[in-house]
Amino acid sequence: MSRGLLVVALCLAACGRRDPAPPAPVVQVPAPSLPVEAPWVATLAAVQTAVDSGQFTLADSILTAFEQSEPGTRDASESAFWRAMLHADPRNPAFTPATARAALEAYIRTSPAQRRTEAEVMLRHLTLSDSLRAAQAAQRTAAEQRDRAHEEELQRLRDELQRTQAELDRIKRRLGPPKP
């Protein structure tokens, strides 16, 4: 029996309560912060929405306000570029080649003009379209002058034909009916 007791004693000792081991220390890891969206992203989205709905004046005022709130920044330069592009958009009711050219030239003179190359290309396009518009106007004027000259010539010929017919009628009456 002593062997049985010894086994029971060992079992009881093995099943006895032990103090649990202390938990592993928790390491505090800071939560990653999401990047803050630059104000320019929201501004450009608002401008594109305004332009898509034909509200060019609203788009221009949004860009102007942005440039005033972020002076001297790269994003302010981007805003100035887009303002110049709005002036160069033929869908803009306020579009004229002169205002578009002035806006692009003003942008190019700013420092730093991040999109100087794009603005210069747009200026060249405006110059080309101006020359095409001038050539088209000249062709239209020449065609109108040709048409006017043609109409005047036709009227002159009608008048001459009418005079000739009147003269023939006068001669016929003078000669009268043939004598028997």
Secondary structure, DSSP 8 states (H G I E B T S, - for coil): -HHHHHHHHHHHHHHS----------------------HHHHHHHHHHHHHHTT-HHHHHHHHHHHHHHSTTSHHHHHHHHHHHHHHT-TTSTT--HHHHHHHHHHHHHSTT-TTHHHHHHHHHHHHHHHHHHHHHHHHHHHHHHHHHHHHHHHHHHHHHHHHHHHHHHHHHHHH-S---
